[in-house]
Amino acid sequence: MADTRFLCGSTLSFLVLLLAYWYRQQAGEPSLQERMDTVLSSLLRAEGKVDVDGVLPPRVAIGFGGCLDIIVDGVALLSEAGIEFSSTPIHHNFIETEKQLAESFAYFFPPGAASERYVSNETLFRMLVSASRKLPEMRWSLGGNAPVMANRLAREGCDVLLGGRLSTEQMNVLSEHITVAGKPVDDADIHLILEYPTGAKWGDYTAGRANRYIVHSDNHNPMIDSLEDFASKLHNFKPALLIVGGLQMMDSFPFQAGQREARLKTLQNLMMTISRSTGTHFEMASFVEENLMKDLLHYIIPYSDSLGMNEQELPNLLSLFKGGNITVLSDPYPRVASILDQMRELYHLINSQELKKGQRRLTRLHIHTLAFQAIIVTKGSMWKNTMSATAKASLTANRHVCGSMQIDTSKAKLIMDDSFSVSRELGSQRIPFKESSPVSCWEESDYKICIAPVLVCTEVFQTAGGGDNISAAGLVLQI
């Protein structure tokens, strides 16, 4: 009898849903595909309101480092290298053994969280590189925060000064609008990008979302050894914007005592002496070494007008700023209200600090998540066109991950809610999602907030470099 009632109830629920769908079609409501197409055309229209092409292209200086990325299927590489499945997920700050690699991959793979780890065992790293070359779908790509952002900036119409030590191979794939400051190297640092799609299987684990696990064993990048050459050309270049990135290469690297602090101090001096008319942006990354994060809070962040990061890096920085610990894993699908509350808190905490000589107020904060882009900009600051920049960042997310400038809505989905609260506080305003006007902007306190949905790519070409491309594209329209 209970089974009969359950069957009848299920049948009735199905008929109600079918009737509702039929009614919407009869009432002329748009299909899901039509909604997606409307969102795309609206985002393109918002992006197109600002034209970068002008008499004088924007000038952007960016450092540091660079590498050659070997991009492979992560599960296939582990299998080829003989790395056995680990049922024990453990976080490691750096990788020394095959067992630690398996445990670390097991930690980040199920939630689909981006991660980057230094491999201190050069023999292990060379073995992984050798195994990657046996995979039929292995491919090479220009890597490193600075070169990837530089290429995006040049593609969007900027003249770029790039601080990095690159090989001939890397130089050949740079835009002609990029000038490199840094002595060339014979052998570039290599990063292994272990990509995986949503639903990928590894042993008993299933990936919750598409992402990548990166391992490296760099020699040049941790020393930011192009810094002096970059500084010598920076002032004559007269950039509108200075971008600092790639400092995660210092994470867990075996520096001599005081060596890392000395390099960061030299970079701090450069940021202190640059003209106030030049904006400064620091691009965050996956940091796990607490002492390095504290160094960044001392040497770099107070001299930055703008910060860029993802949904994992935001709570990490916020926790440390409040005196807490590193947060290695965070919600991979955060709600808009949660991100906005964290952004507000970080913005106010940083700007509540008393300014010392050469330090700057934080006037821009860009958070890129899988589902949406969020930008806070101080009213009256140097940053322009926030609505269009947020739309461009959103579109760039799809273009990069799908590997095509042309966005195909049949290969995309929206995972942002139909409406969102502006805060987790009880009674907070809800903002409805409108396909014809998908970028929501409003003012609070002394800043403006813009939120744009992402047309999430469902046929992933590459996730690595996504944040760099997204941040660079957003900055282009704001300088």
NUSEMAR-599855 format. One record per residue (C-alpha): x, y, z; residue number from 0. Coordinates in Angstrom, 2 decimals. Example, Ala and Ser with C-alpha at 12.3 -4.5 7.8 and 13.67 -1.06 7.14 Angstrom:
% NUSEMAR-599855
NODE       c1       c2       c3  voza
NODE    12.30    -4.50     7.80     0
NODE    13.67    -1.06     7.14     1
This chain:
% NUSEMAR-599855
NODE       c1       c2       c3  voza
NODE     0.00     0.00     0.00     0
NODE     2.84     2.39     0.89     1
NODE     4.54     1.57    -2.41     2
NODE     1.31     2.36    -4.28     3
NODE     0.96     5.74    -2.53     4
NODE     4.61     6.54    -3.33     5
NODE     4.08     5.62    -7.01     6
NODE     0.94     7.72    -7.26     7
NODE     2.68    10.67    -5.59     8
NODE     5.67    10.43    -7.91     9
NODE     3.39    10.22   -10.97    10
NODE     1.41    13.24    -9.81    11
NODE     4.62    15.26    -9.21    12
NODE     5.86    14.38   -12.68    13
NODE     2.54    15.41   -14.27    14
NODE     2.64    18.74   -12.39    15
NODE     6.16    19.44   -13.68    16
NODE     5.14    18.44   -17.22    17
NODE     2.10    20.68   -17.07    18
NODE     4.20    23.61   -15.78    19
NODE     6.71    23.14   -18.61    20
NODE     3.85    22.96   -21.20    21
NODE     2.29    26.09   -19.75    22
NODE     5.57    28.04   -19.93    23
NODE     5.98    27.03   -23.57    24
NODE     2.40    28.05   -24.38    25
NODE     2.87    31.35   -22.52    26
NODE     5.84    32.10   -24.74    27
NODE     8.54    31.89   -22.07    28
NODE    12.02    31.50   -23.55    29
NODE    13.74    28.12   -23.65    30
NODE    16.97    27.50   -21.75    31
NODE    18.93    27.92   -24.98    32
NODE    17.21    31.23   -25.70    33
NODE    17.99    32.41   -22.17    34
NODE    21.65    31.52   -22.60    35
NODE    21.83    33.33   -25.93    36
NODE    20.26    36.42   -24.35    37
NODE    22.80    36.37   -21.51    38
NODE    25.66    36.06   -24.00    39
NODE    24.47    38.92   -26.22    40
NODE    23.90    41.10   -23.13    41
NODE    27.40    40.38   -21.76    42
NODE    28.93    41.09   -25.18    43
NODE    27.04    44.37   -25.32    44
NODE    28.31    45.33   -21.84    45
NODE    31.89    44.39   -22.78    46
NODE    31.65    46.36   -26.03    47
NODE    30.67    49.62   -24.33    48
NODE    34.39    50.34   -23.78    49
NODE    36.85    50.34   -26.67    50
NODE    40.52    49.81   -25.79    51
NODE    41.71    50.80   -29.26    52
NODE    42.94    54.38   -29.12    53
NODE    45.72    56.70   -30.21    54
NODE    47.97    55.49   -27.39    55
NODE    47.60    51.85   -26.26    56
NODE    47.56    51.36   -22.47    57
NODE    51.01    50.56   -21.11    58
NODE    51.25    47.78   -18.54    59
NODE    54.34    46.42   -16.76    60
NODE    54.10    42.91   -15.32    61
NODE    56.41    40.51   -13.46    62
NODE    57.61    37.89   -12.67    63
NODE    58.94    34.65   -14.03    64
NODE    57.75    32.25   -16.66    65
NODE    57.79    28.57   -17.50    66
NODE    56.80    25.97   -20.05    67
NODE    53.60    24.18   -19.06    68
NODE    53.21    20.49   -19.86    69
NODE    49.45    19.96   -19.88    70
NODE    48.22    16.41   -19.38    71
NODE    45.28    14.44   -18.08    72
NODE    46.10    14.19   -14.38    73
NODE    44.73    10.70   -13.79    74
NODE    46.44     9.37   -16.93    75
NODE    49.80    10.81   -15.83    76
NODE    49.59     9.25   -12.37    77
NODE    48.81     5.91   -13.99    78
NODE    51.67     6.21   -16.51    79
NODE    54.09     7.18   -13.71    80
NODE    52.98     4.23   -11.56    81
NODE    51.62     6.47    -8.78    82
NODE    49.13     4.28    -6.95    83
NODE    45.73     5.49    -5.79    84
NODE    45.68     6.75    -2.21    85
NODE    42.60     6.36    -0.04    86
NODE    44.22     8.69     2.48    87
NODE    43.85    12.35     1.46    88
NODE    46.54    14.39     3.22    89
NODE    47.61    17.98     2.69    90
NODE    51.36    18.48     2.16    91
NODE    53.07    21.86     1.82    92
NODE    55.53    20.35    -0.65    93
NODE    56.04    16.99    -2.31    94
NODE    59.03    14.73    -1.58    95
NODE    57.79    11.20    -2.32    96
NODE    55.38     9.36    -4.63    97
NODE    53.22     8.58    -1.59    98
NODE    52.94    12.26    -0.69    99
NODE    52.01    13.11    -4.29   100
NODE    49.20    10.55    -4.24   101
NODE    47.95    11.76    -0.84   102
NODE    48.06    15.39    -1.93   103
NODE    46.27    14.71    -5.22   104
NODE    43.64    12.75    -3.27   105
NODE    43.13    15.79    -1.03   106
NODE    42.34    18.27    -3.83   107
NODE    40.84    16.03    -6.54   108
NODE    37.40    15.18    -5.04   109
NODE    36.33    18.81    -4.36   110
NODE    37.96    19.95    -7.62   111
NODE    40.12    22.57    -5.91   112
NODE    43.04    24.20    -7.73   113
NODE    46.42    23.52    -6.17   114
NODE    50.11    24.13    -6.88   115
NODE    52.94    22.33    -5.08   116
NODE    56.73    22.44    -5.14   117
NODE    58.44    19.06    -5.67   118
NODE    61.65    19.03    -3.66   119
NODE    62.68    15.63    -5.08   120
NODE    64.21    16.42    -8.49   121
NODE    64.44    12.71    -9.40   122
NODE    60.69    12.32    -8.82   123
NODE    59.94    15.43   -10.85   124
NODE    62.09    14.31   -13.79   125
NODE    60.32    10.95   -13.71   126
NODE    56.94    12.70   -13.90   127
NODE    58.10    14.85   -16.83   128
NODE    59.38    11.75   -18.62   129
NODE    56.07     9.95   -18.04   130
NODE    54.10    12.95   -19.33   131
NODE    55.91    12.78   -22.69   132
NODE    54.57     9.26   -23.25   133
NODE    50.96    10.42   -23.12   134
NODE    49.40    10.91   -26.58   135
NODE    47.40    14.01   -25.62   136
NODE    50.27    15.82   -23.86   137
NODE    50.78    19.38   -25.10   138
NODE    53.05    22.32   -24.35   139
NODE    51.92    25.84   -23.51   140
NODE    53.43    29.13   -22.39   141
NODE    53.17    29.19   -18.59   142
NODE    53.72    31.41   -15.58   143
NODE    51.43    34.13   -14.26   144
NODE    53.33    37.03   -15.80   145
NODE    53.77    35.71   -19.40   146
NODE    50.19    34.43   -19.54   147
NODE    48.78    37.74   -18.29   148
NODE    51.16    39.63   -20.61   149
NODE    49.91    37.76   -23.67   150
NODE    46.30    38.43   -22.68   151
NODE    47.00    42.13   -22.10   152
NODE    48.74    42.40   -25.48   153
NODE    45.87    40.57   -27.18   154
NODE    43.47    43.09   -25.66   155
NODE    45.42    46.04   -27.06   156
NODE    48.10    46.92   -24.46   157
NODE    51.82    47.55   -24.81   158
NODE    53.51    45.36   -22.19   159
NODE    56.84    45.27   -20.34   160
NODE    57.38    41.73   -19.01   161
NODE    59.83    40.87   -16.25   162
NODE    60.97    37.28   -16.63   163
NODE    63.79    35.01   -17.72   164
NODE    62.50    33.09   -20.71   165
NODE    63.84    30.58   -23.21   166
NODE    63.84    31.00   -26.99   167
NODE    60.79    28.72   -27.18   168
NODE    58.85    30.97   -24.83   169
NODE    59.94    34.17   -26.55   170
NODE    58.63    32.82   -29.85   171
NODE    55.06    32.57   -28.57   172
NODE    54.95    36.05   -27.03   173
NODE    53.05    38.85   -28.72   174
NODE    55.09    41.41   -30.65   175
NODE    53.63    44.03   -28.31   176
NODE    55.59    42.58   -25.37   177
NODE    59.09    43.73   -24.40   178
NODE    60.97    41.29   -22.16   179
NODE    63.20    42.56   -19.33   180
NODE    65.37    39.71   -18.12   181
NODE    68.32    37.69   -19.36   182
NODE    67.35    34.64   -21.47   183
NODE    67.77    31.09   -20.16   184
NODE    68.78    27.93   -22.01   185
NODE    66.40    25.65   -20.13   186
NODE    63.07    27.04   -18.97   187
NODE    61.47    25.94   -15.72   188
NODE    58.79    23.30   -16.38   189
NODE    55.41    23.06   -14.70   190
NODE    53.31    19.90   -14.94   191
NODE    49.61    20.74   -15.21   192
NODE    47.50    17.76   -14.15   193
NODE    44.09    18.68   -15.59   194
NODE    40.84    16.80   -14.97   195
NODE    37.21    17.37   -16.02   196
NODE    34.10    17.37   -13.86   197
NODE    33.18    13.80   -13.03   198
NODE    36.67    12.39   -13.64   199
NODE    37.38     9.17   -11.74   200
NODE    40.51     8.26    -9.78   201
NODE    40.13     5.13    -7.70   202
NODE    37.16     5.69    -5.41   203
NODE    37.14     9.46    -6.02   204
NODE    35.06    11.57    -8.41   205
NODE    36.09    15.15    -9.26   206
NODE    33.44    17.63    -8.14   207
NODE    34.43    20.14   -10.83   208
NODE    37.00    20.61   -13.57   209
NODE    40.32    21.93   -12.31   210
NODE    44.07    21.25   -12.17   211
NODE    46.79    20.13    -9.81   212
NODE    50.16    21.73   -10.64   213
NODE    53.62    20.51    -9.63   214
NODE    56.94    22.21   -10.32   215
NODE    60.58    22.09    -9.29   216
NODE    61.66    25.59   -10.36   217
NODE    65.14    27.06   -10.12   218
NODE    64.77    30.56   -11.66   219
NODE    61.27    31.68   -10.68   220
NODE    61.55    31.52    -6.86   221
NODE    64.44    34.02    -6.99   222
NODE    62.46    36.53    -9.13   223
NODE    65.85    36.98   -10.77   224
NODE    64.58    39.28   -13.54   225
NODE    63.69    41.92   -10.92   226
NODE    66.74    44.14   -11.39   227
NODE    66.49    44.15   -15.22   228
NODE    62.77    44.86   -14.93   229
NODE    63.34    47.75   -12.49   230
NODE    65.95    49.32   -14.78   231
NODE    63.42    49.63   -17.61   232
NODE    60.27    50.30   -15.59   233
NODE    60.50    54.04   -14.97   234
NODE    61.26    54.94   -18.61   235
NODE    58.41    52.68   -19.71   236
NODE    55.96    54.85   -17.69   237
NODE    53.18    52.27   -17.29   238
NODE    49.61    53.07   -16.33   239
NODE    49.61    49.83   -14.33   240
NODE    52.17    47.60   -12.59   241
NODE    51.12    43.98   -12.03   242
NODE    52.99    41.70    -9.62   243
NODE    52.42    37.96    -9.81   244
NODE    54.21    34.63    -9.69   245
NODE    55.31    34.96    -6.07   246
NODE    53.77    31.58    -5.22   247
NODE    56.94    30.11    -6.75   248
NODE    58.64    31.14    -3.50   249
NODE    56.31    28.85    -1.55   250
NODE    58.18    26.01     0.23   251
NODE    61.36    26.67    -1.79   252
NODE    64.60    25.92     0.15   253
NODE    65.97    29.46     0.45   254
NODE    69.01    30.28     2.52   255
NODE    68.28    32.18     5.75   256
NODE    67.02    35.69     4.94   257
NODE    67.24    35.19     1.17   258
NODE    63.51    35.30     0.43   259
NODE    62.94    38.33     2.65   260
NODE    65.77    40.16     0.86   261
NODE    64.18    39.55    -2.55   262
NODE    60.76    40.66    -1.33   263
NODE    62.32    43.76     0.23   264
NODE    63.86    44.66    -3.14   265
NODE    60.45    44.25    -4.78   266
NODE    58.84    46.32    -2.03   267
NODE    61.32    49.14    -2.68   268
NODE    60.36    49.10    -6.36   269
NODE    56.64    49.30    -5.52   270
NODE    57.31    52.16    -3.07   271
NODE    59.17    54.28    -5.62   272
NODE    56.84    53.89    -8.59   273
NODE    54.78    56.98    -9.50   274
NODE    51.44    57.44    -7.73   275
NODE    49.89    57.88   -11.18   276
NODE    50.67    54.21   -11.85   277
NODE    48.23    51.72   -10.38   278
NODE    49.58    48.58    -8.71   279
NODE    47.88    45.17    -8.81   280
NODE    48.92    42.01    -6.97   281
NODE    47.66    38.70    -8.38   282
NODE    47.28    36.08    -5.66   283
NODE    47.75    32.33    -6.16   284
NODE    47.82    29.08    -4.21   285
NODE    49.94    29.81    -1.12   286
NODE    50.33    27.24     1.66   287
NODE    53.43    28.39     3.56   288
NODE    52.27    30.61     6.39   289
NODE    55.55    32.51     6.74   290
NODE    55.47    33.46     3.06   291
NODE    51.90    34.69     3.38   292
NODE    52.93    36.82     6.36   293
NODE    55.80    38.23     4.29   294
NODE    53.31    39.16     1.56   295
NODE    51.13    40.92     4.14   296
NODE    54.19    42.94     5.12   297
NODE    56.09    43.54     1.88   298
NODE    53.57    43.42    -0.99   299
NODE    49.87    43.83    -0.16   300
NODE    50.17    47.23     1.61   301
NODE    51.71    48.64    -1.60   302
NODE    48.96    47.35    -3.88   303
NODE    45.97    49.38    -5.08   304
NODE    44.29    46.26    -6.43   305
NODE    44.13    42.55    -5.58   306
NODE    42.95    39.60    -7.69   307
NODE    42.22    36.08    -6.46   308
NODE    39.82    33.12    -6.64   309
NODE    37.30    31.59    -4.23   310
NODE    40.01    29.48    -2.55   311
NODE    42.51    32.32    -2.08   312
NODE    40.04    34.88    -0.66   313
NODE    39.20    33.03     2.59   314
NODE    42.86    32.00     2.87   315
NODE    44.05    35.63     2.84   316
NODE    41.17    36.79     5.03   317
NODE    41.85    34.13     7.67   318
NODE    45.53    35.02     7.87   319
NODE    44.78    38.75     7.98   320
NODE    42.54    38.15    11.01   321
NODE    45.27    36.22    12.80   322
NODE    44.01    32.76    11.88   323
NODE    45.63    29.90    10.03   324
NODE    46.01    29.06     6.38   325
NODE    42.76    27.65     4.93   326
NODE    43.90    25.06     2.42   327
NODE    40.43    24.11     1.16   328
NODE    37.33    26.27     0.81   329
NODE    33.89    25.84    -0.76   330
NODE    34.45    25.31    -4.53   331
NODE    30.90    26.56    -5.22   332
NODE    30.48    29.54    -2.87   333
NODE    27.27    31.58    -2.82   334
NODE    27.39    35.18    -3.96   335
NODE    26.43    36.45    -0.50   336
NODE    29.31    34.57     1.13   337
NODE    31.88    35.95    -1.30   338
NODE    30.53    39.49    -0.97   339
NODE    30.71    39.36     2.83   340
NODE    34.29    38.10     2.66   341
NODE    35.21    40.78     0.13   342
NODE    33.74    43.55     2.29   343
NODE    35.53    42.26     5.37   344
NODE    38.90    42.03     3.61   345
NODE    38.43    45.46     2.02   346
NODE    37.66    47.09     5.37   347
NODE    40.40    45.21     7.27   348
NODE    43.11    46.23     4.82   349
NODE    41.93    49.83     4.66   350
NODE    41.65    50.12     8.44   351
NODE    45.43    49.81     8.74   352
NODE    47.40    53.00     9.29   353
NODE    49.35    53.88     6.15   354
NODE    53.13    54.04     6.35   355
NODE    55.52    55.64     3.87   356
NODE    54.86    54.50     0.30   357
NODE    51.83    52.39     1.20   358
NODE    48.51    52.61    -0.68   359
NODE    44.84    52.19     0.04   360
NODE    43.17    49.14    -1.46   361
NODE    40.77    50.56    -4.05   362
NODE    39.98    47.48    -6.14   363
NODE    39.27    43.83    -5.33   364
NODE    38.45    41.25    -8.02   365
NODE    37.29    37.74    -7.11   366
NODE    36.90    35.18    -9.89   367
NODE    34.83    32.06    -9.19   368
NODE    33.51    29.33   -11.44   369
NODE    29.95    30.69   -11.36   370
NODE    30.47    34.47   -11.30   371
NODE    32.87    37.44   -11.29   372
NODE    32.78    40.04    -8.50   373
NODE    34.61    43.39    -8.43   374
NODE    34.65    46.04    -5.70   375
NODE    36.00    49.49    -6.65   376
NODE    36.34    52.54    -4.40   377
NODE    34.23    55.44    -5.62   378
NODE    36.35    58.24    -7.07   379
NODE    39.44    56.01    -7.52   380
NODE    41.47    55.54   -10.70   381
NODE    39.53    52.42   -11.77   382
NODE    37.05    52.97   -14.61   383
NODE    34.31    51.01   -16.41   384
NODE    33.64    48.50   -13.63   385
NODE    30.47    47.10   -15.20   386
NODE    32.12    46.47   -18.57   387
NODE    35.24    45.06   -16.91   388
NODE    33.18    42.57   -14.92   389
NODE    31.40    41.46   -18.10   390
NODE    34.71    41.09   -19.93   391
NODE    36.18    39.02   -17.11   392
NODE    33.15    36.74   -17.25   393
NODE    33.37    36.26   -21.02   394
NODE    37.11    35.66   -20.83   395
NODE    36.53    32.80   -18.37   396
NODE    34.55    30.92   -21.03   397
NODE    36.87    31.87   -23.89   398
NODE    39.95    30.59   -22.10   399
NODE    38.53    27.38   -20.62   400
NODE    36.78    26.40   -23.88   401
NODE    39.82    27.48   -25.93   402
NODE    37.87    29.67   -28.36   403
NODE    37.25    33.38   -28.77   404
NODE    33.78    32.55   -30.10   405
NODE    31.44    31.55   -27.27   406
NODE    29.11    28.64   -28.06   407
NODE    26.19    28.63   -25.62   408
NODE    25.45    24.98   -26.48   409
NODE    28.76    24.20   -24.74   410
NODE    28.04    26.31   -21.64   411
NODE    25.80    26.42   -18.61   412
NODE    24.77    28.90   -15.94   413
NODE    25.21    27.75   -12.34   414
NODE    24.57    31.12   -10.69   415
NODE    21.23    31.31    -8.89   416
NODE    18.17    33.07   -10.37   417
NODE    18.57    35.63    -7.59   418
NODE    21.13    36.28    -4.89   419
NODE    21.36    38.02    -1.52   420
NODE    23.90    40.81    -1.21   421
NODE    24.86    39.50     2.25   422
NODE    24.30    36.54     4.57   423
NODE    22.78    38.94     7.12   424
NODE    19.11    38.30     7.81   425
NODE    16.80    40.48     5.71   426
NODE    19.46    41.42     3.17   427
NODE    18.36    42.66    -0.24   428
NODE    17.92    40.07    -2.98   429
NODE    18.86    40.93    -6.54   430
NODE    17.09    39.02    -9.34   431
NODE    19.08    37.68   -12.26   432
NODE    18.00    39.28   -15.55   433
NODE    19.09    37.69   -18.82   434
NODE    18.82    40.99   -20.68   435
NODE    20.89    42.82   -18.05   436
NODE    23.05    40.15   -16.38   437
NODE    25.66    42.43   -14.77   438
NODE    24.33    43.74   -11.45   439
NODE    25.99    46.86    -9.99   440
NODE    25.18    48.90    -6.91   441
NODE    26.84    51.27    -4.43   442
NODE    27.58    50.75    -0.75   443
NODE    29.62    52.78     1.73   444
NODE    32.55    54.25    -0.26   445
NODE    32.63    51.60    -2.99   446
NODE    30.75    50.16    -5.95   447
NODE    30.13    46.41    -6.46   448
NODE    29.50    44.61    -9.76   449
NODE    28.56    40.93   -10.21   450
NODE    28.45    39.09   -13.55   451
NODE    27.46    35.45   -14.19   452
NODE    29.88    33.15   -16.00   453
NODE    28.78    31.05   -18.95   454
NODE    30.58    28.01   -17.55   455
NODE    32.32    25.99   -20.27   456
NODE    31.10    22.38   -20.37   457
NODE    33.68    21.10   -22.89   458
NODE    36.90    22.03   -21.11   459
NODE    40.03    22.64   -23.17   460
NODE    42.20    24.05   -20.36   461
NODE    41.67    25.38   -16.82   462
NODE    45.32    26.32   -16.11   463
NODE    45.89    30.03   -16.63   464
NODE    42.20    30.79   -16.25   465
NODE    42.60    33.21   -13.35   466
NODE    45.49    35.01   -15.08   467
NODE    43.49    35.55   -18.27   468
NODE    40.38    36.60   -16.37   469
NODE    42.21    39.11   -14.15   470
NODE    44.19    40.60   -17.03   471
NODE    41.09    41.03   -19.18   472
NODE    39.23    42.76   -16.35   473
NODE    42.11    45.14   -15.68   474
NODE    42.40    46.20   -19.33   475
NODE    39.11    48.09   -19.24   476
NODE    39.78    49.73   -15.88   477
NODE    43.04    51.65   -16.53   478
